[in-house]
Amino acid sequence: MSLVFVYGTLKRGGSNHTHLARQAFVGEARTAPGFRLYQLDGYPGMVALAGDHAGVTGEVWSVDAACLAQLDLLEGVAEGLYRREPVPLLAPFAGRSVEAYLYARSVAGRKDLGPTWA
C-alpha cells in the first residue's frame, strides 16, 4: 500500500473520486510550505513554489498498486502532464512517505488558486 496526497478532483466529492473506490481514506492534510495550486482546464495543478508560505490542503489516501497504476494513467504521468513524487506534509503526516501528483508543465498565465481547490 502507498500513501497518496490528493488536492483536486480526486478528493471526496470530486469528479474523479471514483478512481479511489475501495481504497482507504486516511485523513485531511496540508503540505509543508513550498507548494501552490494553479487553475488548469477545469482542474487544479500543484507545483513546487519556493516563495509559498501556506502549502496546499488535501486528503491522504492509502492505495493499492493497481489503483496507483490507474492514477498514473489518469494523471498522464507517461505523457509528462504530471509526475508522481514524494511531498512533505505537516503533522500528523510529517515524516511519513507520501506521494502527490505535481503538474509538470508551465503554469505561466494560469490563475493562482492559493492553497485550496474547492
Backbone hydrogen bonds in HBPLUS format (Angstrom, degrees):
<---DONOR---> <-ACCEPTOR-->    atom                        ^
c    i                          cat <-CA-CA->   ^        H-A-AA   ^      H-
h    n   atom  resd res      DA  || num        DHA   H-A  angle D-A-AA Bond
n    s   type  num  typ     dist DA aas  dist angle  dist       angle   num
A0002-SER N   A0063-VAL O   2.86 MM  61  5.34 162.4  1.89 153.5 158.7     1
A0063-VAL N   A0002-SER O   2.78 MM  61  5.34 164.5  1.81 159.0 161.8     2
A0099-GLU N   A0003-LEU O   3.04 MM  96  6.39 168.6  2.05 146.7 147.2     3
A0004-VAL N   A0061-TRP O   2.82 MM  57  5.28 159.0  1.86 153.3 160.6     4
A0061-TRP N   A0004-VAL O   2.85 MM  57  5.28 157.5  1.90 148.2 155.4     5
A0005-PHE N   A0099-GLU O   2.74 MM  94  6.01 162.6  1.77 161.1 166.9     6
A0006-VAL N   A0059-GLU O   2.79 MM  53  5.34 161.5  1.83 157.5 163.4     7
A0059-GLU N   A0006-VAL O   2.85 MM  53  5.34 157.2  1.90 153.8 161.6     8
A0011-LYS N   A0008-GLY O   3.08 MM   3  5.75 163.5  2.11 120.8 125.8     9
A0016-ASN N   A0009-THR O   2.90 MM   7  5.13 147.8  2.01 129.7 134.9    10
A0014-GLY N   A0011-LYS O   2.79 MM   3  5.23 158.3  1.83 140.6 142.6    11
A0017-HIS N   A0014-GLY O   3.14 MM   3  5.18 167.5  2.16 110.5 113.3    12
A0019-HIS N   A0016-ASN O   3.07 MM   3  5.95 166.1  2.09 125.7 129.5    13
A0020-LEU N   A0017-HIS O   2.82 MM   3  5.59 166.3  1.84 125.9 130.6    14
A0021-ALA N   A0018-THR O   3.09 MM   3  5.21 158.7  2.14 112.7 112.8    15
A0023-GLN N   A0020-LEU O   3.03 MM   3  5.40 143.9  2.17 138.7 134.7    16
A0024-ALA N   A0062-SER O   3.13 MM  38  5.11 160.9  2.17 154.9 153.1    17
A0062-SER N   A0024-ALA O   2.79 MM  38  5.11 167.2  1.81 155.6 158.8    18
A0026-VAL N   A0060-VAL O   2.82 MM  34  5.38 163.0  1.85 153.4 152.3    19
A0027-GLY N   A0060-VAL O   3.37 MM  33  5.42 152.6  2.45 138.2 138.3    20
A0060-VAL N   A0027-GLY O   2.78 MM  33  5.42 160.6  1.81 163.7 170.6    21
A0029-ALA N   A0058-GLY O   2.87 MM  29  5.35 164.1  1.89 135.5 135.3    22
A0058-GLY N   A0029-ALA O   2.89 MM  29  5.35 152.2  1.97 153.4 150.1    23
A0090-LEU N   A0030-ARG O   2.89 MM  60  5.85 167.5  1.91 168.4 168.1    24
A0031-THR N   A0056-VAL O   2.86 MM  25  5.28 155.2  1.92 144.5 151.2    25
A0032-ALA N   A0088-PRO O   2.84 MM  56  5.59 157.4  1.89 139.4 136.5    26
A0049-LEU N   A0034-GLY O   2.73 MM  15  4.95 165.0  1.75 122.0 127.4    27
A0036-ARG N   A0047-VAL O   2.98 MM  11  5.58 151.3  2.07 154.8 163.8    28
A0047-VAL N   A0036-ARG O   2.93 MM  11  5.58 158.9  1.98 159.0 165.7    29
A0037-LEU N   A0114-GLY O   3.11 MM  77  5.56 155.4  2.18 150.7 158.4    30
A0113-LEU N   A0037-LEU O   2.85 MM  76  5.22 161.7  1.89 137.8 141.1    31
A0038-TYR N   A0045-GLY O   2.88 MM   7  5.28 147.7  1.99 142.4 152.9    32
A0045-GLY N   A0038-TYR O   2.86 MM   7  5.28 145.3  1.98 146.8 158.0    33
A0039-GLN N   A0111-LYS O   2.85 MM  72  5.27 160.4  1.89 152.1 158.6    34
A0040-LEU N   A0043-TYR O   2.81 MM   3  5.43 154.2  1.88 156.8 165.3    35
A0103-TYR N   A0046-MET O   2.76 MM  57  5.56 154.1  1.83 148.1 156.9    36
A0052-ASP N   A0049-LEU O   3.03 MM   3  5.65 168.5  2.04 125.7 129.4    37
A0057-THR N   A0115-PRO O   2.84 MM  58  5.94 162.4  1.87 155.8 156.3    38
A0068-LEU N   A0064-ASP O   2.98 MM   4  6.26 160.7  2.02 155.0 161.2    39
A0069-ALA N   A0065-ALA O   3.02 MM   4  6.23 156.1  2.08 146.9 152.4    40
A0070-GLN N   A0066-ALA O   3.05 MM   4  6.32 152.4  2.13 143.1 150.8    41
A0071-LEU N   A0067-CYS O   2.80 MM   4  6.11 155.3  1.86 154.8 161.9    42
A0072-ASP N   A0068-LEU O   2.95 MM   4  6.21 153.6  2.02 146.4 153.4    43
A0073-LEU N   A0069-ALA O   3.16 MM   4  6.48 149.5  2.26 141.7 149.1    44
A0074-LEU N   A0070-GLN O   2.94 MM   4  6.26 164.7  1.96 152.2 156.2    45
A0075-GLU N   A0071-LEU O   2.86 MM   4  6.00 160.2  1.90 154.4 159.1    46
A0077-VAL N   A0072-ASP O   3.10 MM   5  5.37 171.4  2.11 159.1 159.6    47
A0076-GLY N   A0073-LEU O   3.15 MM   3  5.22 158.2  2.20 104.3 110.9    48
A0079-GLU N   A0076-GLY O   3.18 MM   3  5.19 126.7  2.47  96.0 109.8    49
A0081-LEU N   A0076-GLY O   2.98 MM   5  5.14 157.9  2.03 153.4 148.8    50
A0080-GLY N   A0077-VAL O   3.08 MM   3  5.19 156.8  2.13 105.0 112.4    51
A0104-ALA N   A0081-LEU O   2.86 MM  23  5.40 174.4  1.87 141.3 140.3    52
A0083-ARG N   A0102-LEU O   2.91 MM  19  5.39 149.9  2.00 145.8 155.4    53
A0102-LEU N   A0083-ARG O   2.87 MM  19  5.39 166.5  1.88 158.3 154.5    54
A0085-GLU N   A0100-ALA O   3.02 MM  15  5.73 158.8  2.06 159.0 161.6    55
A0100-ALA N   A0085-GLU O   2.94 MM  15  5.73 154.7  2.00 148.4 150.8    56
A0087-VAL N   A0098-VAL O   2.93 MM  11  6.07 158.3  1.98 158.8 159.8    57
A0093-PHE N   A0090-LEU O   3.01 MM   3  5.76 144.7  2.14 133.7 129.7    58
A0096-ARG N   A0093-PHE O   3.01 MM   3  5.55 162.1  2.04 140.6 141.7    59
A0110-ARG N   A0107-VAL O   2.92 MM   3  5.23 161.4  1.95 134.7 135.2    60
